[in-house]
Amino acid sequence: MPPARPLHTKLQKRLERLLEAAAGDSGVVTTEFPYRPVPNLQYWFADVAYILQADWDALPPDVYPVYAPPLIVEVLSPSNTAAKVNRQRIVALSAGTVEFWVVDAETRTVQSNPEKPSPAVEQKG
């Protein structure tokens, strides 16, 4: 898979800065955060994630514990299908994530915790 487009990386950085300002000392905001929401899955990478400071401090240095950050932001890219992002959203929210945002640079929109998957996702499901 090719690296992320410059727009994708710029959006990640912009979101990271905005969320860091909002979070203050309560936690850590980082990009490309590896997380494993349930034991039977390999880890995934959040484009941007907010992690409570206590959780950040408790992360082991050499293993990926079962953990889902309170906030996950996915920036849509050509490799992210609607079905893939919807699956990540459902699994992460079920595992303890409180907010899951989907940022679409093309439509300049942010979708937060949709109650129902889009029709395109339902048809592929």
Secondary structure as a PSIPRED ss2 file (coil, helix, strand):
# PSIPRED VFORMAT (PSIPRED V4.0)

   1 M C   1.000  0.000  0.000
   2 P C   1.000  0.000  0.000
   3 P C   1.000  0.000  0.000
   4 A C   1.000  0.000  0.000
   5 R C   1.000  0.000  0.000
   6 P H   0.000  1.000  0.000
   7 L H   0.000  1.000  0.000
   8 H H   0.000  1.000  0.000
   9 T H   0.000  1.000  0.000
  10 K H   0.000  1.000  0.000
  11 L H   0.000  1.000  0.000
  12 Q H   0.000  1.000  0.000
  13 K H   0.000  1.000  0.000
  14 R H   0.000  1.000  0.000
  15 L H   0.000  1.000  0.000
  16 E H   0.000  1.000  0.000
  17 R H   0.000  1.000  0.000
  18 L H   0.000  1.000  0.000
  19 L H   0.000  1.000  0.000
  20 E H   0.000  1.000  0.000
  21 A H   0.000  1.000  0.000
  22 A H   0.000  1.000  0.000
  23 A H   0.000  1.000  0.000
  24 G C   1.000  0.000  0.000
  25 D C   1.000  0.000  0.000
  26 S C   1.000  0.000  0.000
  27 G E   0.000  0.000  1.000
  28 V E   0.000  0.000  1.000
  29 V E   0.000  0.000  1.000
  30 T E   0.000  0.000  1.000
  31 T E   0.000  0.000  1.000
  32 E E   0.000  0.000  1.000
  33 F E   0.000  0.000  1.000
  34 P E   0.000  0.000  1.000
  35 Y E   0.000  0.000  1.000
  36 R E   0.000  0.000  1.000
  37 P C   1.000  0.000  0.000
  38 V C   1.000  0.000  0.000
  39 P C   1.000  0.000  0.000
  40 N C   1.000  0.000  0.000
  41 L C   1.000  0.000  0.000
  42 Q C   1.000  0.000  0.000
  43 Y C   1.000  0.000  0.000
  44 W E   0.000  0.000  1.000
  45 F E   0.000  0.000  1.000
  46 A E   0.000  0.000  1.000
  47 D E   0.000  0.000  1.000
  48 V E   0.000  0.000  1.000
  49 A E   0.000  0.000  1.000
  50 Y E   0.000  0.000  1.000
  51 I E   0.000  0.000  1.000
  52 L E   0.000  0.000  1.000
  53 Q H   0.000  1.000  0.000
  54 A H   0.000  1.000  0.000
  55 D H   0.000  1.000  0.000
  56 W H   0.000  1.000  0.000
  57 D H   0.000  1.000  0.000
  58 A H   0.000  1.000  0.000
  59 L C   1.000  0.000  0.000
  60 P C   1.000  0.000  0.000
  61 P C   1.000  0.000  0.000
  62 D C   1.000  0.000  0.000
  63 V C   1.000  0.000  0.000
  64 Y C   1.000  0.000  0.000
  65 P C   1.000  0.000  0.000
  66 V E   0.000  0.000  1.000
  67 Y E   0.000  0.000  1.000
  68 A C   1.000  0.000  0.000
  69 P C   1.000  0.000  0.000
  70 P C   1.000  0.000  0.000
  71 L E   0.000  0.000  1.000
  72 I E   0.000  0.000  1.000
  73 V E   0.000  0.000  1.000
  74 E E   0.000  0.000  1.000
  75 V E   0.000  0.000  1.000
  76 L C   1.000  0.000  0.000
  77 S C   1.000  0.000  0.000
  78 P C   1.000  0.000  0.000
  79 S C   1.000  0.000  0.000
  80 N C   1.000  0.000  0.000
  81 T C   1.000  0.000  0.000
  82 A H   0.000  1.000  0.000
  83 A H   0.000  1.000  0.000
  84 K H   0.000  1.000  0.000
  85 V H   0.000  1.000  0.000
  86 N H   0.000  1.000  0.000
  87 R H   0.000  1.000  0.000
  88 Q H   0.000  1.000  0.000
  89 R H   0.000  1.000  0.000
  90 I H   0.000  1.000  0.000
  91 V H   0.000  1.000  0.000
  92 A H   0.000  1.000  0.000
  93 L H   0.000  1.000  0.000
  94 S H   0.000  1.000  0.000
  95 A C   1.000  0.000  0.000
  96 G C   1.000  0.000  0.000
  97 T C   1.000  0.000  0.000
  98 V C   1.000  0.000  0.000
  99 E E   0.000  0.000  1.000
 100 F E   0.000  0.000  1.000
 101 W E   0.000  0.000  1.000
 102 V E   0.000  0.000  1.000
 103 V E   0.000  0.000  1.000
 104 D E   0.000  0.000  1.000
 105 A C   1.000  0.000  0.000
 106 E C   1.000  0.000  0.000
 107 T C   1.000  0.000  0.000
 108 R C   1.000  0.000  0.000
 109 T E   0.000  0.000  1.000
 110 V E   0.000  0.000  1.000
 111 Q E   0.000  0.000  1.000
 112 S E   0.000  0.000  1.000
 113 N C   1.000  0.000  0.000
 114 P C   1.000  0.000  0.000
 115 E C   1.000  0.000  0.000
 116 K C   1.000  0.000  0.000
 117 P C   1.000  0.000  0.000
 118 S C   1.000  0.000  0.000
 119 P H   0.000  1.000  0.000
 120 A H   0.000  1.000  0.000
 121 V H   0.000  1.000  0.000
 122 E H   0.000  1.000  0.000
 123 Q H   0.000  1.000  0.000
 124 K H   0.000  1.000  0.000
 125 G C   1.000  0.000  0.000
